[in-house]
């Protein structure tokens, strides 16, 4: 309701690798490990994505692997059904990607893994 009142139509959501079809794309079964180690967190991420996908928003979901506090590197790999591992993704790089995608109409309705 607040989104509609404010006239917001665009959302770039930070989800998590290990949700949805990215479970199987984790190296060495990492997606399954995350589901086992953090079942409540991962279930919440699944619900979050479902709510966004069912909304009237122009959405893009990003599923980053592990976030890090490392300095920006500009070395992100982004794609649908992307293989991912446990290498850290600098938060600064992910934030820059989110800002860029907010203005990128070609990413609307896509779920992208970031590794």
Secondary structure, 3 states (H helix, E strand, C coil): CHHHHHCCCEEEEECCCCCHHHCCCEHHHHHHHHHHHCHHHHHHHHHHHHHHHCCCCEEEEEEECCEECCCCCCCCCEECCCCECCCCEEHHHHHHHHHHHHCCHHHCCEEEEEC
